[in-house]
């Protein structure tokens, strides 16, 4: 992984990501009821639930892309703000959409990201990430020419070519074939070993079992179960 801007979260002190009494309403709709959540460095918390359960809302708050209606969202002890240079430098978000320049290739997009984050040996690192995500043969393609699975791999690559202490992922297994999902699991385990805090929303119980240290199950914006993956997923019957 490219060297990170900060080295917070060495196992001492507060968790890297802390949500305290966080909730979110949109008009009269309560998308997320008040909850507390902590993700220490070197661990993965998986959010599990149906579409509309509140997972994506929670991820947007954790990544600084939305503000809670109540409560406080903290990254490394500071209120999360997407416009904060430290958040931009140390928090990487993998969503379900990507904003692309229509005339720039996959490689060109990754180059822009490495320039923005002052990544050393950028071209070599881009080559490694493209190979790992099985995009080496598509480096000069436009993102619009990629298949849905390749586009998902590109979204992951865009996060992996930059430094990060917190990695926020919204159902990254979507549209991936079984081998790519296996590689995704190995990738997330590697992220934890590098000391990254990982917050993951997923529909895949197998992925949660493989990589998560904690599973938080959501339903209608409320936490209905929380604990170690085996206990929570068994309680849910392995799926939602």
N, C-alpha and C positions, 0 to 999 in steps of 0.2 A: 504494500500500500504506500502511496506517496506520503512523505513525512507530514505529520499533522501540525496544524498551527499551534495547538495547545496539547498539553499532556495531562489534562485533568482526569480525575477518576482513577487513582492508583489503588483503589480498594479501601482508602481511608476517607473519612469525611462523608458529606451527604451524597446521595445519588446524583448522577450527572443530570438526569431529567427528573423533575418533580412536578406533579400536578396536585394542587391542594384545593379541594372543594370546587373543582372546575365543573361548570355546566355551560350549556349553550342553548339559547332559544332563538328561533327565527319567527318573528311575529308572535303568533299565539302557539306555535308548535315547539314543544320541548324536545329538541333533538338529542340532548345529552343531559341527564340528571346529575346532580353533584356527585363527584367521585374524587378519590385520591389514588395516585399512581406514582410509583418510583421505578426508575430503570437505572441501576448502577452500571458503571463502565464494565465492559467485559461480560455482559449478560444480555439475554434476549427475552423480551416479554411479547407474547403473541396474543393478539385480540381475535376473538372467535365469535361469530354470530352471523345471522342472516343479513342480507342486504337491507339497509334501513335501520340496523340495530344501533347505530351510533359510532361504528368503527372509524369511518372516514372523517367524521366530524372531530373525533378525538385526535386523529392523526394530523389534521390540518392545524389544530391548536398546538400540538406538540412540535410541529415543524415551523411554527410562527406564521402560518398562512391565514390564520383566523384568530380572533380574540375571544376568550371566554366571556360569557355574560356575567358569571360570578366566579370567584375563586382566582387563583394565581397559577400560572404556568412558568416554571423556572428552568433555565438551562445553565448549569454550572453556577447556580446561586443567583442568577440575574433573570429578571422578567424577560420572557422570550419575545423578540420583535424581529420580524423578517428583515427589517431595514437596518438592524444592528449589524455592523461589519463583522463582529465576532460570530454571530449566528450564521451569517452568510459563509464565513470561512470554515466553520466547524460542524455545521448541520447539513447533511445531504438527504434529499427527499426523492423517493421514487414513487411517482403517482401513476395514475392510469392513463394520463395524456401527456403529450410533450409538445412544447412550442418550438417549431423548427423554422429555419430559414429555407424557403423552398428551393433555392439554387445552391445550397451548400451540401456537400457530401457528408456521409457519416463521419469520416475522418476529420473533415473540416469543423464539424460541430464539436468533436472531442478536442480538437486543437484549441478552439475558443475557450473551452472550459479550463484546459490546462494553463493557458495564458492568464486567465482571470485569477487563477489560484497559484500562479507562480510555481508550477510543478517542475522539478528538476528532471532532466532526461525525459522530456515530454514525449518525444516520438517513440522512444523505446517502451515507455510505459503504455502508450496508446496501442502499440503492437501487441503487448502482452495481454491487455484487456480485451482487445478485439479477438485474439486467438482463444482466450478463455471463454468468451461468450459465443464462440463459433461464428464470428462475424468477419473473419479475415478476408474472405472472398467477396465481402459486400462493402468494404471500406470506402470505395469510390462511388457507391450507389447513393442516390438521394433517399432520404428517409421515406418519402412517399412511395418509393418502389419496393419497400420491404414488405414481407408478409407480416401477419399479425404477431406471430411468434418471434420473428426477427426484430420487429419493432419493440417488443417487450424486452428482448435482449439488449437492444440499443438503449432503452431507458435505464437498465441496470448499468450498462457500460458508462453512461454519462455520470453516474454517481461514483463509479469505481475509479475514474481517472483523476479524481480530486481528493484532497485531504478531507478527513471527516472524523469526528469523535462521536457523533450521534447519527445513526442511519435509520430513517423512517421510511417504511415500505408499505404500500397499499396493494395487497394481493399480488405480489410479484410473480406468483406461479401461474397467473392467468395466461392462457394461450401457449404455454410451454409444453413441449412433449415430455414423456417420462424421463428420458435421459437428461434433458435440460433441467427438469425439476430436481433430479438427483444432484446435479452440479450446483444448483442454487442452494440446496441444503448444505453441501460442502463449503460453498462460499460463505454462508452465514456463520457456520461454525468457525471458519477462518477469521471472520470479522471479530467475533468474540475473543478469539485467541490473541488478536492484535489490540485488544483493549477497547474496542468500539462498543458503545451501548446501542442495541438494536431494538426498535419498536416495530412490530410486524402485524399487519392485519391479514388474515388468511381464512380460506374456507377448507383448507387441507389439514385434516387431523394428523396425517402422517408427517407433514412438514413441521407442524407444531411439536409433535412428540420428538422429532429428530433434533430440533435446534433450540427450542424454548426452555428457559429455566422457570418460567411462570406463564400460565395461561389465564387471561381475563375474559370471561364470557359475558357478552352484552346482549340485551334484548330490550327493544323499545327504549333505548337510551339509558338503561339501568344495568348495573353490574349484577348478574345473577349467580355467578360463581367465580372464584379466584383462588389460585393455588398452583401446586405443581402439576405439570401437564397430565400425568397419568391419572391423578385423582379427578381433575376437572373434566377431562375428555371422557373418562369412564362414566362420570356422573351425567354427562350429556349424551351418552350412548355413542361417542366417537364422532358425531357429526351434529350439525345444527340444521 
